Structure formats: C-alpha cells, structure tokens
Amino acid sequence: MTLSKLKTACAFMLVALVTGCAQPFPEVEQSFEASWKTDEYQAEAYLIPTADEAFARRVDLVRNATTSIDMTYFSWDKNTLGLMLLDELKQAADRGVQVRLTLDDLLIFNEKWLAELSEHDNIQIKIFNPFNSRKIGWIGRVFDFAGNQKQLDNRLHEKYFNVDHHSMILGGRNIGDEYFGFNKDANFFDMDTLFTGDIIKPFADNYESLWQSEYVTPINELIAVKQGSDFRKFDKAYAKATKKNPEILAVIERSVDRLEQPNAISVEVTPVFDSLHKLHDNKPYFRTRAERTIGEYLDSAKTAIISTPYIVPSDGEFKTIDRLTNNNTDVTLITNSSASNDSGFIPAYYEKHRTELLKKGVNLLEYKDDAINEDHYYHAD
C-alpha cells in the first residue's frame, strides 16, 4: 500500500468511527434557558456575490487593518490562497497589528510552517480541543479517537473574520484554494456576508470567551519549532506556491484592485452561539438555541428554503422539517447529490433517507457533480 493510499484509508477509518460509532446526543433539559431572550443588533450587511471577491475582501481588510485581526476556522490549507493570506497577516503583524487565529485540530498534525508564525511578536495561534497524536498522521488520530471519542467528537466549525472590530466576515468558507474557486479539480460553492455595526460586539465577546477558555492550546505547546527560525519553513512553502501558481496571485491582485464600496443594506441580526459546556456533556446546546430562536417563524411560515451540504437526521428524526410540513409549509431543500459530495459516508446516509424526505412532501434540489459556477476561476471537468 502506498503512503497516499494509507493516509486515505486511515482518514476513512476515522470518519467511520465518527459516523458509525457515535452515540446519540443527550437531550437538553426542557428547563435549559427557558427564559432566554435573544437580542437583536443593528448591522450593515453585504452578501459577497462571488468566490474571488470573498477572498479579495479578506485581503483588502487585512491590508487596511490598524489594530487587530481575530479569526476562527475549521481548516486552513497549505496551498496558494492559504499561504498568501497568512503572508498578508504576517505583513499586518509587522505593522503592529495584533493577529489572533483559532483553528480546529482535526487536520493539523506537525505543521511547523504554521507554528513558526506564532513565534511572531504580534501573532498568536491557538488550537481547539487538540488530539494527543501529532507526528504519526492519521494512524495516530484513529487510535486517539477510538480511545477518547466523547472528548474528541467535539470539533470547531465556526468561520469568523473580524478586523479592527469594525468589519466582520461570516460564512461557510474555510481558507484554501477550493473554497474560493481556485482549485483546478473541484471547488466548493458557498457564500459569505460582510458585516459592520453593532452586531460585531456579541461576536467579539463570543470569540474572547473561546480564546480565554481551557479548550484552546497555544500551537507552540503542541508543535516545537526552532527559536530564531525566521519563518524559514513558512517562507519556503509560500515561495514554492508563488512560483507554481503566479497566475492565481495575479487574478487575486486584480480582484482586490477592482473592489468597490460594498452595497450594504441595513438589517436587524439575531446571533445564536454554541456553548462550550458541550465539551463536558455533549449536549446539543446550539441546536436547542437555534430551534427556540426560529420557533415562532417555523409555526407561521408559508414557505421555507433550506440550503445545506449535508442533511442528516438527529436520532433518526427530521424534527424541524416535520414541524414545517405538519403546518403545510412548502419546504424546499437544496443539498449535495451523492456524486457531488466530498464525503464517502454522509451521502450513503442521505441516500437512506431521501425517499423518506420526498414522502414528507419536501422539494429536493441536488447539486450535480459537474456543476460549474461562473464566479470560479477554475472549473471542475
């Protein structure tokens, strides 16, 4: 078995453990936050219309940052866009901007090129809920997960980008070529929203709670780098990517140059956050809060459009969809087809329930495996 095949096999083993062995989540008590009231905040919101603009907006915000940049992501790829944005952040830190980055640990192993950046006086990187294994790749992760599933089943999927506490980008994109239309094989389709206004404060407070919590660990406590390395491994990786894909950098620079003032609209926004307490008891606090927040809208809705990459029932039930269809709401679900999905297990689970959803009267729309989006620089064949 080749090394690449071994890595793939181990990754599938880990996913199999996650999807096949996970126990049902405990139910949140009925009394949980019974008197909880959601707050509305004023904001100016701009739906970023294209993938390349979504990346250009991030670059532009970093280049104009003056005090701070706070970020949370599930994954940050070591490819052209991932390295370019990190280099932009390093340049901002050189100007005195305080940069903080929180990353989930599932896809981070012994990434010295990343850990080097945290040696910068103005850059701090913390890792959420780290694994014990670090240097033996997916094999170590599989055995680590098998012995510590209850703890390691909790992963950080937030995507948050806050510059100077003035501008904030939220959306489903992680950082990497395939999230912004620059992968030559296949790209994810997603959407980001740029916010300004009062809504930034509750998100900043939520980030601070995570940053100060016991659940994140400085990357340099997990990955050792030589003192005085002067970012050699990072600079080498970025130089290699630059040499290999100069046309991508040229397209990005043109996109940044063409940016115009966002055509934002005034909105009232209700934020809903997860609870770090779930790491102790695995209870679905976010789902409960979200359901309570939109409950009154569910009961009065005439139509509902749901867009999600994965459609998986909780304990075998589609409670929200059932609530809608029982009220004769016209429900449309937009999701991946099995062929367009990047997971080997979730699609099989979806196939099992597709007929059930159709019988409930749900209108199913599925992405094709050869779908081409005009905003993507490269297109899947």
C-alpha positions in Angstrom: 0.0 0.0 0.0 1.4 3.4 -1.0 1.7 6.2 1.6 -1.1 8.2 0.0 -3.4 5.2 0.0 -2.5 4.5 3.6 -3.4 8.1 4.6 -6.7 7.8 2.7 -7.5 4.5 4.4 -6.8 5.9 7.8 -8.9 9.0 7.1 -11.8 6.7 6.2 -11.3 4.8 9.4 -11.6 7.9 11.4 -14.7 9.1 9.6 -16.2 5.6 10.1 -15.6 5.8 13.8 -17.2 9.3 13.9 -20.3 8.3 11.8 -20.7 4.7 12.8 -19.9 4.6 16.5 -21.1 7.9 17.8 -23.7 7.7 20.4 -27.0 9.7 20.3 -26.6 13.1 21.9 -28.3 13.5 25.3 -31.3 15.8 25.1 -31.1 19.3 26.6 -33.4 19.7 29.6 -36.7 21.4 29.0 -35.7 24.0 31.7 -32.5 24.9 29.8 -32.6 28.7 29.3 -36.4 28.6 29.5 -36.4 32.4 30.0 -33.6 33.1 27.4 -34.3 36.0 25.2 -32.4 36.6 22.0 -31.1 40.1 21.3 -31.3 41.9 18.0 -28.4 44.1 16.8 -28.2 46.7 14.1 -25.9 45.9 11.2 -25.0 46.9 7.7 -24.8 43.6 5.7 -23.3 42.9 2.3 -23.8 39.5 0.6 -20.5 38.9 -1.2 -21.6 37.7 -4.6 -18.6 35.8 -5.9 -15.9 33.5 -4.6 -12.9 35.6 -5.8 -14.4 38.7 -4.3 -14.8 36.8 -1.0 -11.1 36.3 -0.9 -10.3 39.7 -2.2 -12.4 41.3 0.6 -10.3 39.4 3.2 -7.0 40.5 1.6 -8.2 44.1 1.4 -9.4 44.2 5.1 -6.0 42.8 6.2 -4.1 45.3 4.2 -6.1 48.1 5.8 -6.1 46.8 9.4 -4.7 49.1 12.0 -5.2 47.4 15.4 -6.4 43.8 15.5 -7.5 40.8 13.5 -9.3 37.9 15.2 -10.2 34.7 13.2 -11.7 31.2 13.8 -11.6 28.5 11.1 -12.1 24.7 11.0 -9.3 24.3 8.4 -6.6 26.4 6.8 -4.9 24.8 3.9 -1.2 24.8 2.9 -1.9 25.9 -0.7 -1.7 29.1 -2.7 -4.5 31.0 -1.1 -4.0 29.7 2.4 -0.3 30.7 2.3 -1.0 34.0 0.7 -3.5 35.1 3.3 -1.1 34.0 6.1 1.6 36.1 4.4 -0.7 39.1 4.4 -1.4 38.5 8.1 2.3 38.4 8.8 2.8 41.7 7.0 0.0 43.2 9.1 1.7 41.9 12.2 4.9 43.5 11.0 3.0 46.9 11.1 2.0 46.3 14.7 -1.5 44.7 14.1 -2.3 42.1 16.8 -3.3 38.9 15.0 -5.1 36.0 16.7 -6.1 32.8 15.0 -8.1 29.8 16.4 -8.1 26.6 14.4 -9.6 23.2 14.9 -7.1 20.4 15.3 -8.6 17.6 13.1 -6.4 18.5 10.1 -3.4 19.8 11.9 -0.5 17.4 12.5 3.1 18.5 12.9 2.7 21.7 10.9 5.9 23.6 11.7 5.3 26.1 8.8 2.2 27.2 10.7 3.7 27.1 14.2 6.5 29.3 13.1 4.1 32.2 12.6 3.1 32.1 16.2 6.8 33.0 17.0 6.0 36.5 15.7 5.6 39.0 18.5 2.2 40.1 17.2 0.8 36.7 16.1 -0.9 34.2 18.4 -2.3 30.9 17.1 -4.4 28.5 19.3 -5.7 25.0 18.6 -9.1 23.9 19.7 -9.6 20.5 21.5 -6.2 19.1 20.4 -5.5 15.4 19.8 -2.7 13.7 21.6 -1.2 12.3 18.4 0.8 14.7 16.4 3.7 13.1 14.4 2.3 9.8 13.0 -0.5 11.2 10.9 -4.0 9.6 10.5 -3.0 6.3 12.1 -2.4 8.1 15.4 -5.6 10.1 15.1 -7.6 6.9 14.5 -6.4 5.2 17.7 -6.5 8.5 19.6 -10.1 9.0 18.6 -11.1 5.4 19.4 -9.9 5.8 23.0 -11.2 9.4 23.6 -14.3 9.6 21.4 -16.5 11.5 23.8 -14.0 14.3 24.1 -12.6 14.4 20.6 -16.0 14.2 18.9 -16.4 17.9 19.6 -14.9 20.0 16.7 -14.8 23.7 15.9 -16.6 24.5 12.7 -17.0 28.3 13.2 -15.8 30.6 10.4 -15.1 34.1 11.8 -13.0 37.0 10.5 -13.0 40.3 12.5 -10.8 43.2 11.5 -10.4 46.1 13.9 -13.7 45.3 15.5 -15.1 47.3 12.6 -15.7 44.8 9.8 -16.6 41.1 10.1 -17.0 38.3 7.5 -19.1 35.3 8.4 -19.9 32.3 6.1 -19.2 28.7 5.4 -15.8 29.0 3.8 -12.6 27.7 5.3 -9.4 29.1 3.9 -7.9 27.4 0.9 -8.0 27.3 -2.9 -11.1 25.1 -3.2 -13.2 27.5 -1.1 -12.7 30.5 -3.4 -12.8 28.9 -6.8 -9.1 28.3 -7.5 -8.8 24.6 -7.3 -8.2 23.0 -10.7 -10.1 19.8 -9.9 -13.2 20.8 -7.9 -14.4 23.7 -5.8 -16.9 24.2 -3.0 -19.8 26.6 -3.6 -20.5 28.9 -0.6 -21.5 32.4 0.4 -20.0 35.0 2.8 -21.6 38.1 4.4 -19.6 41.2 5.3 -21.0 43.0 8.4 -20.4 46.3 10.1 -22.2 47.8 13.0 -23.4 46.8 16.5 -23.6 43.1 15.6 -19.8 42.8 15.8 -19.7 43.2 19.6 -21.5 40.0 20.6 -19.4 38.0 18.1 -16.2 39.6 19.6 -17.4 38.7 23.1 -18.1 35.1 22.0 -14.6 34.9 20.4 -13.0 36.2 23.6 -14.7 33.5 25.6 -13.3 30.8 23.4 -9.8 32.4 23.3 -9.6 32.6 27.1 -11.1 29.1 27.7 -9.3 26.0 28.7 -10.3 24.3 25.4 -7.7 26.1 23.2 -4.0 25.5 23.4 -1.2 27.7 22.0 0.2 25.9 18.9 3.8 26.2 20.2 2.9 24.0 23.1 1.9 21.3 20.6 4.4 21.8 17.8 8.0 22.6 18.5 9.9 25.0 16.3 13.5 26.2 16.5 14.0 29.6 18.1 15.1 32.2 15.6 13.9 30.1 12.7 12.9 33.4 10.9 9.9 31.7 9.4 12.1 29.6 7.1 9.6 26.8 6.6 6.7 29.2 6.0 8.6 31.4 3.6 9.8 28.3 1.7 6.3 27.0 1.3 4.9 30.3 0.2 7.7 30.9 -2.3 7.0 27.4 -3.8 3.3 28.2 -4.1 4.1 31.6 -5.7 6.4 30.1 -8.2 4.0 27.3 -9.1 0.8 29.5 -9.4 1.8 33.1 -10.3 -1.4 33.4 -12.4 -3.6 32.9 -9.3 -1.8 35.7 -7.4 -2.3 38.0 -10.4 -6.0 37.2 -10.6 -6.3 38.0 -6.8 -4.5 41.3 -7.2 -6.8 42.3 -10.0 -9.8 41.4 -7.9 -8.5 43.5 -5.0 -7.9 46.4 -7.3 -11.4 46.2 -8.7 -13.2 46.2 -5.3 -15.8 48.9 -4.8 -17.6 50.2 -1.8 -19.9 47.4 -0.6 -23.6 48.0 -1.5 -24.7 47.1 2.1 -28.3 47.1 3.4 -29.4 47.9 7.0 -30.6 44.8 8.9 -31.5 43.6 12.3 -29.5 40.5 13.2 -30.0 37.9 15.9 -26.9 35.9 16.7 -27.0 32.4 18.1 -23.9 30.8 19.6 -22.9 27.4 20.8 -22.0 26.7 24.4 -18.5 25.4 25.4 -20.3 23.4 28.1 -21.0 20.8 25.4 -17.4 19.6 25.8 -18.4 18.3 29.2 -21.7 16.6 28.4 -22.1 16.5 24.6 -25.5 18.1 24.7 -26.7 20.0 21.6 -26.9 23.5 23.0 -26.6 25.2 19.7 -29.4 23.2 18.1 -31.7 23.9 21.1 -30.9 27.6 21.0 -31.4 27.8 17.2 -34.7 25.9 17.3 -36.0 28.2 20.0 -34.9 31.3 18.2 -36.7 30.4 14.9 -39.6 28.6 16.6 -42.2 31.3 16.1 -41.1 31.7 12.4 -41.4 27.9 11.8 -45.0 27.8 13.0 -46.1 30.7 10.8 -44.0 30.0 7.7 -45.7 29.6 4.3 -42.5 28.7 2.5 -39.1 27.5 3.8 -35.9 27.1 1.8 -33.1 25.2 3.4 -29.6 25.0 1.9 -27.1 22.7 3.5 -24.2 20.5 2.3 -25.4 17.6 4.5 -28.8 16.5 5.5 -28.6 14.1 8.5 -31.5 13.4 10.9 -31.0 13.7 14.7 -31.6 10.3 16.2 -33.3 9.3 13.0 -35.8 12.2 13.0 -36.2 15.3 10.9 -37.9 17.3 13.7 -37.7 20.8 12.1 -38.8 19.6 8.7 -41.6 17.6 10.2 -42.7 20.7 12.1 -42.8 22.6 8.9 -44.6 20.0 6.8 -47.2 19.4 9.5 -48.1 23.0 9.2 -48.5 22.7 5.4 -45.4 24.8 4.8 -43.9 24.5 1.3 -40.4 23.2 2.0 -37.5 23.2 -0.5 -34.2 21.5 0.4 -31.1 22.3 -1.6 -28.2 19.9 -0.9 -25.5 17.9 -2.5 -26.2 14.9 -4.6 -24.2 11.8 -3.7 -22.0 12.3 -6.7 -21.1 16.0 -5.8 -20.5 15.2 -2.1 -16.9 15.1 -0.9 -17.6 12.6 1.9 -17.7 8.8 1.5 -20.2 8.2 4.3 -22.6 11.1 4.6 -24.0 10.5 1.1 -24.8 6.9 1.9 -26.7 8.0 5.0 -28.5 10.7 2.9 -29.5 8.1 0.3 -31.2 6.1 3.0 -33.4 9.0 3.9 -34.0 10.6 0.5 -37.2 8.7 -0.2 -38.5 9.5 3.3 -38.0 13.2 2.7 -39.8 13.0 -0.6 -42.7 11.2 1.0 -42.9 14.1 3.5 -43.5 16.4 0.6 -40.1 18.1 0.6 -38.9 19.5 -2.7 -35.4 18.2 -3.2 -32.9 20.0 -5.3 -29.4 18.4 -5.6 -26.1 19.8 -7.0 -24.7 18.0 -10.0 -21.2 16.6 -9.8 -20.2 18.6 -12.8 -21.8 21.9 -11.8 -19.9 25.0 -13.0 -20.2 28.3 -11.2 -19.3 31.4 -13.1 -17.5 33.0 -10.2 -14.9 30.3 -10.0 -11.5 30.8 -11.7 -11.0 27.1 -12.3 -13.9 24.7 -13.1 -14.3 21.1 -12.4 -14.1 18.9 -15.5 
